[in-house]
Amino acid sequence: MNAIAQIKQLFEQYGHATYDEACSQIYHAEQCATLAKENGYDQATQIAAFLHDIGHFVAQSQNNPDFTPQGYSNHGDLGADHLTQLGFDHAVTMLVRKHVDAKRYLVSIDEKYHQTLSPASRLTLTRQGGKMSPEELSAFSKQPELDAIIALRRFDDLGKDPSLAVLPSSYWFSQIEAYLAS
């Protein structure tokens, strides 16, 4: 099975779950990617925005014992590793990998950020390590892709609106297919 078929299968099988959020994972992915596109981000960032939570689906498909009703805490790393195996480049996988740490980073530098998180995201923050240490903050803030990482995190936070207009998953699957073919 090729990469796009595997991704579609994961979305079809697990994308209707909400993981205690206000909308399904498919709709969340569509929202995040649409926000990236509307804000002028490049194709890699748009695709990463669509795929950033695929690690939840992979964990669920593997019957991972650490999977909870809110998903899998280490879904960033698992998703990035899975996407690497499917042939995605660093531009996509790095954003997928770092979007969880971006939440930890933002909670550490912005006292008000924690209040903007959904209840499920607040709960998983604890499982994901909570606030960053000063050493982690220093290292994270020096990443050359910091702006794109933070943008993806913001789209992740905003993409939980049950009424947001989006480009459909069929559009995003065709974008992914074209990206992998290029």
MDAnalysis code that builds the backbone (N, CA, C; Angstrom):
import MDAnalysis as mda
import numpy as np

u = mda.Universe.empty(546, n_residues=182, atom_resindex=np.repeat(np.arange(182), 3), trajectory=True)
u.add_TopologyAttr("name", ["N", "CA", "C"] * 182)
u.add_TopologyAttr("resid", np.arange(1, 183))
u.add_TopologyAttr("resname", ["MET", "ASN", "ALA", "ILE", "ALA", "GLN", "ILE", "LYS", "GLN", "LEU", "PHE", "GLU", "GLN", "TYR", "GLY", "HIS", "ALA", "THR", "TYR", "ASP", "GLU", "ALA", "CYS", "SER", "GLN", "ILE", "TYR", "HIS", "ALA", "GLU", "GLN", "CYS", "ALA", "THR", "LEU", "ALA", "LYS", "GLU", "ASN", "GLY", "TYR", "ASP", "GLN", "ALA", "THR", "GLN", "ILE", "ALA", "ALA", "PHE", "LEU", "HIS", "ASP", "ILE", "GLY", "HIS", "PHE", "VAL", "ALA", "GLN", "SER", "GLN", "ASN", "ASN", "PRO", "ASP", "PHE", "THR", "PRO", "GLN", "GLY", "TYR", "SER", "ASN", "HIS", "GLY", "ASP", "LEU", "GLY", "ALA", "ASP", "HIS", "LEU", "THR", "GLN", "LEU", "GLY", "PHE", "ASP", "HIS", "ALA", "VAL", "THR", "MET", "LEU", "VAL", "ARG", "LYS", "HIS", "VAL", "ASP", "ALA", "LYS", "ARG", "TYR", "LEU", "VAL", "SER", "ILE", "ASP", "GLU", "LYS", "TYR", "HIS", "GLN", "THR", "LEU", "SER", "PRO", "ALA", "SER", "ARG", "LEU", "THR", "LEU", "THR", "ARG", "GLN", "GLY", "GLY", "LYS", "MET", "SER", "PRO", "GLU", "GLU", "LEU", "SER", "ALA", "PHE", "SER", "LYS", "GLN", "PRO", "GLU", "LEU", "ASP", "ALA", "ILE", "ILE", "ALA", "LEU", "ARG", "ARG", "PHE", "ASP", "ASP", "LEU", "GLY", "LYS", "ASP", "PRO", "SER", "LEU", "ALA", "VAL", "LEU", "PRO", "SER", "SER", "TYR", "TRP", "PHE", "SER", "GLN", "ILE", "GLU", "ALA", "TYR", "LEU", "ALA", "SER"])
u.atoms.positions = np.array([
    [0.846, -1.180, 0.000],
    [0.000, 0.000, 0.000],
    [0.893, 1.246, 0.000],
    [0.601, 2.192, -0.895],
    [1.440, 3.388, -0.970],
    [1.125, 4.364, 0.174],
    [1.929, 5.410, 0.263],
    [1.839, 6.344, 1.392],
    [0.466, 6.996, 1.496],
    [-0.052, 7.502, 0.387],
    [-1.335, 8.204, 0.446],
    [-2.460, 7.248, 0.840],
    [-2.396, 6.009, 0.360],
    [-3.413, 5.012, 0.726],
    [-3.344, 4.701, 2.221],
    [-2.132, 4.607, 2.767],
    [-1.980, 4.350, 4.202],
    [-2.525, 5.508, 5.040],
    [-2.246, 6.723, 4.600],
    [-2.730, 7.900, 5.324],
    [-4.254, 7.960, 5.278],
    [-4.812, 7.754, 4.098],
    [-6.277, 7.764, 3.964],
    [-6.909, 6.697, 4.853],
    [-6.297, 5.522, 4.882],
    [-6.834, 4.438, 5.699],
    [-6.845, 4.825, 7.182],
    [-5.762, 5.437, 7.652],
    [-5.710, 5.871, 9.050],
    [-6.790, 6.914, 9.342],
    [-6.957, 7.862, 8.432],
    [-7.978, 8.897, 8.630],
    [-9.381, 8.301, 8.594],
    [-9.606, 7.366, 7.670],
    [-10.930, 6.735, 7.578],
    [-11.241, 5.918, 8.828],
    [-10.220, 5.234, 9.341],
    [-10.423, 4.356, 10.484],
    [-10.542, 5.117, 11.804],
    [-9.724, 6.152, 11.980],
    [-9.631, 6.805, 13.287],
    [-9.970, 8.297, 13.286],
    [-10.168, 8.876, 12.126],
    [-10.361, 10.322, 12.027],
    [-11.664, 10.857, 12.572],
    [-12.614, 9.977, 12.852],
    [-13.899, 10.447, 13.381],
    [-13.886, 10.577, 14.905],
    [-12.807, 10.142, 15.529],
    [-12.658, 10.290, 16.982],
    [-12.481, 11.765, 17.334],
    [-12.894, 12.132, 18.537],
    [-12.739, 13.525, 18.978],
    [-11.622, 13.700, 20.003],
    [-11.217, 12.638, 20.672],
    [-10.205, 12.709, 21.733],
    [-10.560, 13.806, 22.744],
    [-11.831, 13.867, 23.109],
    [-12.358, 14.824, 24.090],
    [-12.276, 16.284, 23.640],
    [-12.226, 16.518, 22.342],
    [-12.243, 17.877, 21.795],
    [-13.621, 18.169, 21.205],
    [-13.816, 19.386, 20.698],
    [-15.121, 19.825, 20.202],
    [-15.442, 19.334, 18.794],
    [-14.464, 18.748, 18.106],
    [-14.717, 18.278, 16.745],
    [-13.883, 17.031, 16.459],
    [-14.211, 16.370, 15.364],
    [-13.497, 15.149, 14.987],
    [-12.064, 15.472, 14.575],
    [-11.229, 14.466, 14.576],
    [-9.842, 14.646, 14.169],
    [-9.728, 15.010, 12.685],
    [-10.607, 14.481, 11.850],
    [-10.575, 14.862, 10.425],
    [-10.864, 16.354, 10.292],
    [-11.912, 16.802, 10.950],
    [-12.285, 18.212, 10.861],
    [-11.193, 19.091, 11.466],
    [-10.590, 18.646, 12.539],
    [-9.476, 19.374, 13.157],
    [-8.313, 19.491, 12.175],
    [-7.973, 18.406, 11.507],
    [-6.884, 18.428, 10.521],
    [-7.207, 19.393, 9.385],
    [-8.436, 19.330, 8.890],
    [-8.864, 20.233, 7.811],
    [-8.774, 21.691, 8.261],
    [-9.182, 21.961, 9.493],
    [-9.124, 23.329, 10.017],
    [-7.685, 23.824, 10.113],
    [-6.818, 23.014, 10.684],
    [-5.426, 23.428, 10.869],
    [-4.752, 23.705, 9.528],
    [-4.957, 22.814, 8.573],
    [-4.349, 22.987, 7.252],
    [-4.938, 24.194, 6.530],
    [-6.239, 24.380, 6.637],
    [-6.884, 25.540, 6.010],
    [-6.354, 26.836, 6.622],
    [-6.186, 26.865, 7.931],
    [-5.616, 28.045, 8.590],
    [-4.196, 28.318, 8.094],
    [-3.403, 27.270, 7.931],
    [-2.036, 27.444, 7.417],
    [-2.067, 28.032, 6.009],
    [-2.949, 27.522, 5.176],
    [-3.073, 28.026, 3.803],
    [-3.545, 29.476, 3.803],
    [-4.582, 29.774, 4.566],
    [-5.135, 31.134, 4.614],
    [-4.134, 32.148, 5.155],
    [-3.201, 31.689, 5.966],
    [-2.186, 32.574, 6.533],
    [-0.906, 32.613, 5.707],
    [-0.940, 32.017, 4.517],
    [0.166, 32.144, 3.571],
    [1.361, 31.246, 3.814],
    [1.194, 30.185, 4.577],
    [2.318, 29.279, 4.823],
    [2.544, 28.363, 3.629],
    [3.767, 27.878, 3.503],
    [4.135, 27.048, 2.354],
    [3.451, 25.682, 2.404],
    [3.604, 24.939, 1.299],
    [2.918, 23.657, 1.168],
    [3.337, 22.670, 2.256],
    [4.616, 22.644, 2.607],
    [5.084, 21.721, 3.649],
    [4.397, 22.013, 4.984],
    [4.247, 23.280, 5.319],
    [3.592, 23.650, 6.576],
    [2.111, 23.308, 6.534],
    [1.477, 23.535, 5.392],
    [0.063, 23.185, 5.248],
    [-0.140, 21.679, 5.433],
    [0.727, 20.892, 4.811],
    [0.616, 19.433, 4.913],
    [0.919, 18.975, 6.339],
    [1.930, 19.566, 6.956],
    [2.226, 19.234, 8.358],
    [1.035, 19.583, 9.247],
    [0.372, 20.686, 8.950],
    [-0.806, 21.074, 9.733],
    [-1.916, 20.038, 9.585],
    [-2.075, 19.495, 8.385],
    [-3.094, 18.469, 8.180],
    [-2.723, 17.165, 8.888],
    [-1.442, 16.826, 8.887],
    [-0.985, 15.524, 9.392],
    [-0.432, 15.556, 10.818],
    [-0.444, 16.699, 11.476],
    [0.288, 16.829, 12.742],
    [-0.158, 15.851, 13.826],
    [-1.395, 15.394, 13.790],
    [-1.888, 14.477, 14.828],
    [-1.966, 13.023, 14.372],
    [-1.345, 12.695, 13.258],
    [-1.435, 11.326, 12.734],
    [-0.850, 10.300, 13.708],
    [0.038, 10.734, 14.580],
    [0.600, 9.831, 15.582],
    [-0.455, 9.251, 16.512],
    [-1.537, 9.998, 16.756],
    [-2.655, 9.451, 17.539],
    [-3.222, 8.221, 16.833],
    [-3.417, 8.344, 15.518],
    [-4.002, 7.246, 14.740],
    [-3.071, 6.041, 14.716],
    [-1.776, 6.306, 14.564],
    [-0.789, 5.222, 14.539],
    [-0.799, 4.493, 15.881],
    [-0.799, 5.244, 16.972],
    [-0.832, 4.629, 18.311],
    [-2.091, 3.793, 18.487],
    [-3.211, 4.321, 18.031],
    [-4.472, 3.589, 18.157],
    [-4.438, 2.320, 17.308],
    [-3.882, 2.417, 16.103],
    [-3.823, 1.243, 15.220],
    [-2.902, 0.162, 15.776],
    [-1.927, 0.575, 16.581],
    [-0.982, -0.367, 17.190],
    [-1.459, -0.846, 18.563],
    [-2.652, -0.432, 18.957],
    [-3.171, -0.757, 20.290],
    [-2.174, -0.394, 21.384],
    [-1.569, 0.776, 21.244],
    [-0.576, 1.243, 22.199],
    [-1.207, 1.332, 23.591],
    [-0.590, 0.711, 24.600],
    [-1.183, 0.707, 25.945],
    [-1.241, 2.093, 26.590],
    [-0.478, 3.060, 26.074],
    [-0.490, 4.411, 26.628],
    [-1.515, 5.317, 25.950],
    [-2.297, 4.771, 25.031],
    [-3.342, 5.546, 24.364],
    [-4.476, 5.789, 25.358],
    [-4.936, 7.045, 25.454],
    [-6.001, 7.419, 26.395],
    [-7.174, 8.022, 25.616],
    [-8.262, 8.361, 26.293],
    [-9.372, 9.029, 25.591],
    [-8.964, 10.359, 24.939],
    [-7.879, 10.964, 25.398],
    [-7.376, 12.201, 24.799],
    [-6.320, 11.932, 23.728],
    [-6.054, 10.677, 23.430],
    [-5.058, 10.332, 22.416],
    [-3.770, 9.829, 23.039],
    [-2.702, 9.941, 22.281],
    [-1.394, 9.445, 22.693],
    [-0.474, 10.635, 22.928],
    [0.047, 10.772, 24.123],
    [0.839, 11.946, 24.498],
    [2.057, 12.159, 23.614],
    [2.709, 11.087, 23.197],
    [3.925, 11.198, 22.390],
    [3.607, 11.108, 20.891],
    [2.433, 11.596, 20.502],
    [1.997, 11.463, 19.110],
    [2.839, 12.267, 18.130],
    [3.500, 13.327, 18.586],
    [4.356, 14.109, 17.694],
    [5.511, 13.280, 17.161],
    [6.228, 12.624, 18.072],
    [7.357, 11.786, 17.657],
    [6.898, 10.575, 16.859],
    [5.859, 9.906, 17.340],
    [5.367, 8.719, 16.638],
    [4.881, 9.086, 15.236],
    [4.157, 10.184, 15.130],
    [3.669, 10.626, 13.824],
    [4.799, 10.996, 12.887],
    [5.783, 11.730, 13.383],
    [6.925, 12.125, 12.551],
    [7.704, 10.901, 12.078],
    [7.915, 9.943, 12.965],
    [8.619, 8.714, 12.574],
    [7.838, 7.960, 11.503],
    [6.530, 7.885, 11.664],
    [5.686, 7.191, 10.684],
    [5.743, 7.907, 9.333],
    [5.645, 9.226, 9.353],
    [5.689, 9.990, 8.105],
    [7.051, 9.879, 7.427],
    [8.114, 9.798, 8.206],
    [9.448, 9.582, 7.632],
    [9.486, 8.255, 6.884],
    [8.920, 7.211, 7.492],
    [8.863, 5.897, 6.837],
    [8.054, 5.939, 5.545],
    [7.081, 6.846, 5.474],
    [6.247, 6.967, 4.278],
    [6.881, 7.848, 3.205],
    [8.042, 8.437, 3.509],
    [8.758, 9.213, 2.500],
    [8.647, 10.720, 2.615],
    [8.096, 11.217, 3.718],
    [8.004, 12.664, 3.889],
    [9.360, 13.236, 4.276],
    [9.603, 14.471, 3.870],
    [10.882, 15.118, 4.144],
    [10.881, 15.816, 5.509],
    [12.045, 16.338, 5.850],
    [12.257, 17.004, 7.138],
    [11.328, 18.203, 7.319],
    [11.031, 18.917, 6.249],
    [10.183, 20.110, 6.351],
    [8.823, 19.778, 6.959],
    [8.279, 18.614, 6.628],
    [6.991, 18.179, 7.176],
    [7.188, 17.492, 8.524],
    [8.104, 16.530, 8.588],
    [8.228, 15.714, 9.802],
    [8.715, 16.511, 11.008],
    [9.565, 17.502, 10.773],
    [10.057, 18.317, 11.885],
    [8.906, 19.071, 12.540],
    [8.002, 19.627, 11.734],
    [6.862, 20.363, 12.290],
    [5.929, 19.439, 13.062],
    [5.686, 18.260, 12.517],
    [4.847, 17.278, 13.212],
    [5.501, 16.905, 14.545],
    [6.802, 16.653, 14.512],
    [7.524, 16.246, 15.722],
    [7.504, 17.346, 16.795],
    [7.638, 18.585, 16.389],
    [7.843, 19.684, 17.345],
    [6.565, 20.354, 17.846],
    [5.396, 20.020, 17.276],
    [4.200, 20.774, 17.670],
    [3.796, 20.536, 19.128],
    [4.140, 19.394, 19.692],
    [3.850, 19.137, 21.109],
    [4.790, 19.962, 21.987],
    [6.070, 19.966, 21.644],
    [7.022, 20.775, 22.413],
    [6.699, 22.262, 22.303],
    [6.100, 22.671, 21.191],
    [5.713, 24.079, 21.042],
    [4.678, 24.472, 22.092],
    [3.786, 23.556, 22.424],
    [2.809, 23.829, 23.489],
    [3.547, 24.024, 24.814],
    [4.490, 23.159, 25.106],
    [5.271, 23.272, 26.339],
    [6.050, 24.593, 26.364],
    [6.597, 24.967, 25.213],
    [7.350, 26.215, 25.077],
    [6.448, 27.420, 25.353],
    [5.293, 27.450, 24.701],
    [4.390, 28.591, 24.858],
    [3.861, 28.715, 26.289],
    [3.587, 27.602, 26.931],
    [3.152, 27.637, 28.333],
    [4.266, 28.206, 29.213],
    [5.503, 27.952, 28.837],
    [6.652, 28.400, 29.625],
    [6.946, 29.888, 29.459],
    [6.642, 30.448, 28.290],
    [6.996, 31.858, 28.047],
    [5.812, 32.818, 28.148],
    [4.594, 32.283, 28.164],
    [3.394, 33.127, 28.162],
    [2.421, 32.624, 29.226],
    [2.310, 33.363, 30.311],
    [1.458, 32.936, 31.427],
    [-0.005, 32.768, 31.017],
    [-0.464, 33.539, 30.041],
    [-1.865, 33.491, 29.623],
    [-2.154, 32.339, 28.658],
    [-1.127, 31.789, 28.054],
    [-1.331, 30.752, 27.040],
    [-2.063, 29.534, 27.607],
    [-1.712, 29.119, 28.796],
    [-2.330, 27.940, 29.409],
    [-3.851, 28.074, 29.437],
    [-4.341, 29.277, 29.698],
    [-5.786, 29.516, 29.778],
    [-6.473, 29.345, 28.422],
    [-5.725, 29.492, 27.332],
    [-6.321, 29.376, 25.995],
    [-6.434, 27.928, 25.533],
    [-5.773, 27.017, 26.227],
    [-5.795, 25.610, 25.823],
    [-7.148, 24.974, 26.127],
    [-7.537, 24.045, 25.281],
    [-8.759, 23.286, 25.544],
    [-8.533, 22.411, 26.784],
    [-9.609, 21.987, 27.444],
    [-9.439, 21.112, 28.615],
    [-8.620, 19.852, 28.303],
    [-8.856, 19.246, 27.157],
    [-8.096, 18.038, 26.801],
    [-6.621, 18.366, 26.605],
    [-6.330, 19.512, 25.996],
    [-4.943, 19.909, 25.768],
    [-4.237, 20.240, 27.078],
    [-4.961, 20.803, 28.024],
    [-4.378, 21.055, 29.355],
    [-4.032, 19.742, 30.048],
    [-4.923, 18.784, 29.928],
    [-4.694, 17.478, 30.546],
    [-3.471, 16.790, 29.938],
    [-3.364, 16.812, 28.622],
    [-2.230, 16.133, 27.983],
    [-0.918, 16.876, 28.211],
    [-0.981, 18.178, 28.444],
    [0.238, 18.947, 28.712],
    [1.023, 18.337, 29.866],
    [0.348, 17.933, 30.901],
    [1.010, 17.319, 32.053],
    [1.718, 16.039, 31.634],
    [1.043, 15.216, 30.847],
    [1.648, 13.959, 30.380],
    [2.812, 14.198, 29.427],
    [2.827, 15.365, 28.794],
    [3.862, 15.677, 27.808],
    [5.059, 16.398, 28.419],
    [5.055, 16.573, 29.731],
    [6.208, 17.159, 30.396],
    [5.981, 18.519, 31.014],
    [4.819, 19.131, 30.779],
    [4.541, 20.441, 31.372],
    [5.470, 21.518, 30.846],
    [5.690, 22.531, 31.669],
    [6.563, 23.638, 31.271],
    [7.976, 23.137, 30.988],
    [8.651, 23.827, 30.084],
    [10.038, 23.489, 29.763],
    [10.977, 24.004, 30.846],
    [12.078, 23.299, 31.013],
    [13.143, 23.766, 31.900],
    [13.857, 24.935, 31.203],
    [14.638, 25.715, 31.937],
    [15.393, 26.799, 31.295],
    [16.293, 26.291, 30.159],
    [16.875, 25.116, 30.339],
    [17.741, 24.550, 29.297],
    [16.928, 24.185, 28.054],
    [15.760, 23.574, 28.268],
    [14.891, 23.224, 27.138],
    [14.416, 24.479, 26.411],
    [14.044, 25.495, 27.180],
    [13.601, 26.765, 26.589],
    [14.679, 27.367, 25.708],
    [15.885, 27.389, 26.216],
    [16.999, 27.964, 25.469],
    [17.224, 27.216, 24.158],
    [17.255, 25.901, 24.229],
    [17.482, 25.095, 23.020],
    [16.327, 25.245, 22.032],
    [15.106, 25.208, 22.522],
    [13.939, 25.278, 21.636],
    [13.872, 26.627, 20.929],
    [14.189, 27.686, 21.640],
    [14.081, 29.036, 21.073],
    [15.115, 29.305, 19.985],
    [16.136, 28.469, 19.880],
    [17.200, 28.672, 18.886],
    [16.959, 27.919, 17.579],
    [15.852, 27.215, 17.468],
    [15.586, 26.452, 16.249],
    [15.319, 27.396, 15.079],
    [15.940, 27.144, 13.932],
    [15.721, 28.035, 12.788],
    [14.272, 28.041, 12.298],
    [13.537, 26.985, 12.557],
    [12.146, 26.878, 12.094],
    [11.146, 27.304, 13.166],
    [11.601, 28.026, 14.184],
    [10.746, 28.348, 15.327],
    [9.433, 29.012, 14.909],
    [9.482, 29.958, 13.988],
    [8.254, 30.658, 13.590],
    [7.217, 29.692, 13.028],
    [7.631, 28.776, 12.168],
    [6.700, 27.804, 11.578],
    [6.192, 26.825, 12.637],
    [7.057, 26.425, 13.559],
    [6.649, 25.509, 14.631],
    [5.569, 26.166, 15.496],
    [5.799, 27.408, 15.874],
    [4.834, 28.129, 16.710],
    [3.538, 28.366, 15.934],
    [3.654, 28.692, 14.658],
    [2.449, 28.893, 13.838],
    [1.614, 27.617, 13.805],
    [2.262, 26.468, 13.588],
    [1.523, 25.207, 13.565],
    [0.836, 24.969, 14.909],
    [1.520, 25.271, 15.990],
    [0.909, 25.107, 17.311],
    [-0.325, 25.996, 17.459],
    [-0.218, 27.229, 16.980],
    [-1.358, 28.154, 17.057],
    [-2.527, 27.630, 16.218],
    [-2.222, 27.090, 15.027],
    [-3.284, 26.516, 14.194],
    [-3.914, 25.319, 14.908],
    [-3.084, 24.538, 15.590],
    [-3.580, 23.392, 16.359],
    [-4.562, 23.869, 17.430],
    [-4.227, 24.941, 18.108],
    [-5.100, 25.472, 19.155],
    [-6.387, 26.070, 18.579],
    [-6.274, 26.758, 17.454],
    [-7.439, 27.408, 16.836],
    [-8.329, 26.430, 16.078],
    [-7.753, 25.324, 15.639],
    [-8.468, 24.382, 14.784],
    [-9.366, 23.415, 15.526],
    [-10.078, 23.916, 16.500],
    [-10.999, 23.076, 17.284],
    [-12.380, 23.720, 17.340],
    [-12.684, 24.502, 16.313],
    [-13.935, 25.252, 16.222],
    [-14.947, 24.434, 15.424],
    [-16.045, 24.020, 16.041],
    [-16.990, 23.156, 15.325],
    [-17.714, 23.824, 14.157],
    [-17.457, 25.118, 13.909],
    [-18.172, 25.799, 12.824],
    [-17.263, 26.443, 11.777],
    [-15.979, 26.221, 11.831],
    [-15.037, 26.857, 10.908],
    [-15.171, 26.280, 9.496],
    [-15.167, 27.148, 8.489],
    [-15.204, 26.696, 7.089],
    [-13.817, 26.183, 6.699],
    [-13.787, 25.052, 6.009],
    [-12.507, 24.404, 5.697],
    [-12.464, 23.901, 4.258],
    [-11.245, 23.643, 3.799],
    [-11.052, 22.870, 2.578],
    [-11.168, 21.401, 2.980],
    [-11.870, 20.579, 2.208],
    [-12.138, 19.196, 2.615],
    [-10.896, 18.303, 2.563],
    [-10.985, 17.191, 3.255],
    [-9.852, 16.256, 3.293],
    [-9.467, 15.787, 1.896],
    [-10.419, 15.661, 0.972],
    [-10.079, 15.247, -0.396],
    [-9.081, 16.221, -1.021],
    [-9.251, 17.507, -0.756],
    [-8.300, 18.508, -1.237],
    [-6.923, 18.251, -0.627],
    [-6.882, 18.012, 0.679],
    [-5.599, 17.828, 1.360],
    [-4.918, 16.530, 0.940],
    [-5.695, 15.471, 0.702],
    [-5.081, 14.230, 0.221],
    [-4.449, 14.444, -1.152],
    [-5.086, 15.226, -2.015],
    [-4.493, 15.497, -3.333],
    [-3.237, 16.350, -3.196],
    [-3.229, 17.282, -2.242],
    [-2.034, 18.092, -1.990],
    [-0.882, 17.226, -1.473],
    [-1.202, 16.291, -0.598],
    [-0.184, 15.379, -0.064],
    [0.387, 14.521, -1.186],
    [-0.485, 14.004, -2.029],
    [-0.039, 13.166, -3.145],
    [0.894, 13.947, -4.066],
    [0.533, 15.184, -4.389],
    [1.376, 16.026, -5.248],
    [2.704, 16.340, -4.566],
    [2.669, 16.591, -3.267],
    [3.882, 16.911, -2.516],
    [4.847, 15.729, -2.528],
    [4.328, 14.547, -2.287],
    [5.185, 13.356, -2.274],
    [5.739, 13.038, -3.658],
    [5.011, 13.405, -4.696],
    [5.454, 13.131, -6.068],
    [6.499, 14.136, -6.550],
    [6.605, 15.273, -5.870],
    [7.533, 16.321, -6.336],
    [8.964, 16.071, -5.902],
])
